[in-house]
């Protein structure tokens, strides 16, 4: 059986490292029900890479220019 990279499981430390955030940031999101879907097996918490990517994509902020025109620097 081949492993699908989208279903790769990573722990909280790996998510924090990938996103350059703290482990406690992801623990808080989990506690408040605001983070990506996760898998809990006893004390172990794992995230599917695809769920993390979907969560991050949902939080992309596109820049907006006043008047809708091009920006002259």
N, C-alpha and C positions, 0 to 999 in steps of 0.2 A: 504494500500500500504506500503510495506517495503522500508526502505531507504537503498540504496546501498552505502556502505562506500566509494567506489571509487568516487561517485558523491557528497560526502559531500562537502559543500561550506565553505571556510574559508577566512577570510579577510587578508589584508596585514600585520596587526600586528601579526596574528597567524602564517603566513608564516615566518615572520622574527624571531619569537620566536622559531619555530620548527627548523629553520636552523641556529640559533645563529648568525644572521646577523641583520642589521638595516632595519627599515622600508624604509628609504631613498634609500637603495640599491635596493629594489624591485621596488620602484617608478622610479628610474633611468632606470632599465631594461625595465619597461613598456614604458617609454618615448622614449627610443631608439629602441624599437621593438625587444628586445633581450630576453625577459623573456618568461615564459610559457603563454599559452592562459589564458584569464581572461574574466570575465563577468562584464560589467559596467551597473549600473542602476542609472542614475543621477550621484551623487557624490560618490556613493558606488561602490567599486571594490571588487569582490569576485573571488576566484580561486577554481576550482574543485581539490580536493585532488589528483585525478588521473593525472591531468595535471602537478601539482607540482612534483609528484613522477617521471613522465616521463621526465620532464625537468632536475631534479637532476640526474637521471640515465644516461642521455645523456652527463653529465659532469663528470662522473667517470673517474679518471685517474688511470690506472693500472701501477704498478711499473715495470720497465724494468731493467734487470740485464745485465751488460756487458758480452758479450760472450755467453749469453743465458743459462749459467749454474746456479747451485745452489750457493747461497751466504753463505760463511763461515764467521761467526762472530767471 
